Amino acid sequence: NSILTDVSGLMDGSGILKMNIDISGDFMRLRDLILQLGTLPYLDHIENIRVDNTDNRQRILLKLWIAQEA
């Protein structure tokens, strides 16, 4: 599992951080995760969701855009 933050959003003054999240888990719980993310006031949008099923493991990759707090 990993979370990578593109810090260029801090430098360009856009006020938006791009985050790439790589997690393993039960695909059937992905809906709950998306609903929980939707309640976050600082979530700007979800750009991409990718699900890979390899080696009997489900890998979920999310690309999120997060608004920086003022």
C-alpha positions as a Markdown table, in Angstrom:
| # | Residue | x | y | z |
|---|---|---|---|---|
| 1 | Asn | 0.0 | 0.0 | 0.0 |
| 2 | Ser | 1.2 | 3.5 | -0.8 |
| 3 | Ile | 0.2 | 7.1 | -1.1 |
| 4 | Leu | 2.2 | 9.4 | -3.4 |
| 5 | Thr | 1.5 | 13.1 | -3.4 |
| 6 | Asp | 2.5 | 15.3 | -6.3 |
| 7 | Val | 3.9 | 18.3 | -4.4 |
| 8 | Ser | 4.0 | 20.5 | -7.6 |
| 9 | Gly | 0.5 | 21.7 | -6.5 |
| 10 | Leu | 2.2 | 23.4 | -3.6 |
| 11 | Met | 4.6 | 25.2 | -5.9 |
| 12 | Asp | 2.2 | 26.3 | -8.7 |
| 13 | Gly | -0.3 | 28.0 | -6.4 |
| 14 | Ser | -3.2 | 26.0 | -7.8 |
| 15 | Gly | -4.4 | 25.0 | -4.3 |
| 16 | Ile | -4.9 | 21.4 | -5.5 |
| 17 | Leu | -2.8 | 18.4 | -4.6 |
| 18 | Lys | -2.8 | 15.3 | -6.8 |
| 19 | Met | -2.6 | 12.0 | -4.8 |
| 20 | Asn | -2.0 | 8.5 | -6.2 |
| 21 | Ile | -3.2 | 5.9 | -3.8 |
| 22 | Asp | -2.4 | 2.2 | -4.2 |
| 23 | Ile | -4.2 | -0.2 | -1.8 |
| 24 | Ser | -5.0 | -3.8 | -1.6 |
| 25 | Gly | -8.3 | -5.0 | -0.4 |
| 26 | Asp | -11.7 | -6.5 | -1.1 |
| 27 | Phe | -13.2 | -5.1 | -4.3 |
| 28 | Met | -16.7 | -5.4 | -2.8 |
| 29 | Arg | -15.8 | -2.8 | -0.2 |
| 30 | Leu | -14.6 | -0.3 | -2.9 |
| 31 | Arg | -18.1 | 1.2 | -3.0 |
| 32 | Asp | -17.9 | 2.0 | 0.8 |
| 33 | Leu | -14.5 | 3.6 | 0.3 |
| 34 | Ile | -15.8 | 5.8 | -2.5 |
| 35 | Leu | -18.8 | 6.9 | -0.4 |
| 36 | Gln | -16.5 | 7.7 | 2.5 |
| 37 | Leu | -14.2 | 9.7 | 0.3 |
| 38 | Gly | -17.2 | 11.6 | -1.1 |
| 39 | Thr | -17.9 | 13.0 | 2.4 |
| 40 | Leu | -14.5 | 14.7 | 2.7 |
| 41 | Pro | -15.0 | 18.4 | 2.2 |
| 42 | Tyr | -11.5 | 18.8 | 0.7 |
| 43 | Leu | -11.9 | 16.2 | -2.0 |
| 44 | Asp | -12.0 | 18.1 | -5.3 |
| 45 | His | -12.6 | 15.1 | -7.5 |
| 46 | Ile | -11.6 | 11.5 | -8.3 |
| 47 | Glu | -9.8 | 11.4 | -11.6 |
| 48 | Asn | -9.2 | 7.7 | -12.0 |
| 49 | Ile | -10.1 | 4.3 | -10.4 |
| 50 | Arg | -8.3 | 1.2 | -11.6 |
| 51 | Val | -8.8 | -2.3 | -10.2 |
| 52 | Asp | -6.3 | -5.1 | -10.9 |
| 53 | Asn | -6.8 | -8.7 | -9.9 |
| 54 | Thr | -3.5 | -10.5 | -9.8 |
| 55 | Asp | -2.1 | -13.3 | -7.7 |
| 56 | Asn | -5.5 | -13.8 | -5.9 |
| 57 | Arg | -5.1 | -10.2 | -4.7 |
| 58 | Gln | -7.2 | -7.2 | -5.6 |
| 59 | Arg | -5.2 | -4.0 | -6.1 |
| 60 | Ile | -7.1 | -0.7 | -6.2 |
| 61 | Leu | -5.4 | 2.4 | -7.7 |
| 62 | Leu | -7.0 | 5.8 | -7.1 |
| 63 | Lys | -6.0 | 9.2 | -8.5 |
| 64 | Leu | -7.5 | 12.0 | -6.3 |
| 65 | Trp | -7.4 | 15.7 | -6.4 |
| 66 | Ile | -7.4 | 17.3 | -2.9 |
| 67 | Ala | -8.0 | 21.0 | -2.2 |
| 68 | Gln | -5.4 | 22.5 | 0.1 |
| 69 | Glu | -6.7 | 24.1 | 3.2 |
| 70 | Ala | -6.3 | 27.9 | 3.5 |
